Amino acid sequence: MTGRLVRIGVGFTFLTTILVALVAVAPSRRSLLVGIYVLLLAAIALGALISSFRIFEPQLGVRSPFERTPEKPEEPALPDELDRIDRLVVLGGANEFDLYYRLRPLLRQIAAERLQNVYGVDLDREPERARSLLGDGLWEVVRPDRQLGRRRGPGLPAAELAGHVATLEEL
């Protein structure tokens, strides 16, 4: 209620200030300006009167749920495992240390499972067959005897990782 009265008072003050300024600038148009002023004050009063009817019917003017525009559903949160893999990919691309200790074990696990399930090849026991199936690029990442290079050396570029993932999917 007080917010409505404050808005009415601000509107009245604003219109009165403009009327005084316009009458000072163009005194010959005083009757026209006062007529416009009265018309605008009547509009403010009519708006206040109409809005006061909401006290009697609070739901008046509120659109039904069927008339509202439908809300967009919330984006589902990523599953925890997918979020973890995303972090591993980002870290593995950052430097050699994270590639070796974080991303490489995941790639080795996937490669070992795919080779075993599809071809019956053990990644550690049959390195020659595994290398021929995986290709040289992916083999260099997942080979059992790979050593850690420079800890702060470059990680695995995203384009190269995408190629390795494509190779794993083709197995």
N, C-alpha and C positions, 0 to 999 in steps of 0.2 A: 504494500500500500504506500509506504513512504517513498519507495523507488519511483512509483507512478507520479506522485506529487512532485518529486524533484524534477522528473522529466518535463512535467507540465510547466513548472516554474522556469526551468531553463529555456523551454520553447518560448514562453511569454517574454522573458527578458531578452532573448535573442531577437525576436520580432520587434519589440519596442525599440531596441538599440538601432536596428536597421531603419525603422520608421523615422526616428529622430534624425539619423544621418541623412536620409533621403530628403526629408522636408527641409533640412538645412541647405542641401545642395540645390534642390529645385522647389522653392516655396510656391511657385505658381501651380504646381501639380498636387498640392496638399490634399484636396478633396479626393482625387483618384487614389493617392497613396493611403489615405485613411480608410477608404473603401476596401482596398486590397488587404490592409492590416486587419480590418474587422472580419473579412472573409477567412483569412488564415487563422485568426483566433477562434472562429467558429469551427473550423476544421479540427483544430486541436481539442476543443471542447467536445466535439462529436466523437472523435477518436477515444477520448477519455471515458465518455459515457458508454460507448459500445464495449470497451474493454472492461468496464465495471460489471457488465452482465455476466462475465465469467465467474463471478462470485456465486451466482445462483446456479450456473451450469458449468462446472470446471472442464468438462470434456467437450464443450462447445468449440467448434473450430479445429479440434484435433482430428487428424486424419486417421481412419481405421487402418489396421495392419494390412488390409488388402489393398488399400489405396497407396500405401507407401512404396517407394522403390525398394526392391529387394536388396538386402545387405549382402555384400560379398562374403562368402565363407572364409574363415580364417585359414591362412596357409598352414597346412599341417607341419608340425615340427619334424625335423629329420630324426630318424631313429638313432639311438645312441651309437650303434655300431657304424652306421654310415657317417656320422659326425666324426667318430674316431678315425675312420679311414681317410676322410677329407683332411684332417689334421696331419696324418702320416704323409699324405701326398704333398702337402704344402711344405712340411719339414724336410721330406726327402729331396725336394727340389732346391732347398736352400743350401745345403752343404753335404759333404761326403760323410761326415760323422752321422748325421741323422739318416742319410740314405742307408748306411751300413747297419746301424743298430735299430732303426725304426721301420723303414719301408722295405728293406731287403728281406727281413724275415717273413713279412706278409706275402711278398712276391714269391719267395721260395715255397711257402706253404701252398699257395694256389698252384704254382707250377708242379710241385710234387704230387698234389692230389689229382690234377688234370692228367699228368703223364701216367700215373698209376691206374686211374679209373678207365682211361680211354685206350692206352697202349700197353698197359702192364709193365711200364718201365719205371724202375726206381731211380730217382734223381741222383742219389749218392752212390749207388752200387753200379750203375750203368751210365757213366758220364758221357761216353761217346754217342750212344743212342739218344740220350737226352739232349745233347748239344745239337745233333742233327735235326731233332724235332723242334727244338726251341729257336734255333737260329743263333748266330754269333752274338748279336746285340743283347738279347735277353739272357743268353748263357753267361755273358760276362757279368751280369748283375747277380744271377742266382747260383753260380757255380759254387760247389762246396769249399773249394780251396781259395776263395777270394779273400784277399787281405784288405784291411782298412788302409786307404791312401792318406793323403793329407787331411787332417781333421777339418780344416776350414776350406778345403778344396771345393770345387763346384759340385753340386748335387746332380740329380737326374733331371734334365730339362723336361718340361711338360709335354712337348711334342714327341720326344723319345719315349716317355712313359706311356703316352697314348698308343704308340706303335707296339710297345710290349704288351699292353692290355689287349690290343687287337689280336696279337699272336696267341695270347693265352685263350682268348675267346674262340679262336679258330681250331684249337686243339680238340 
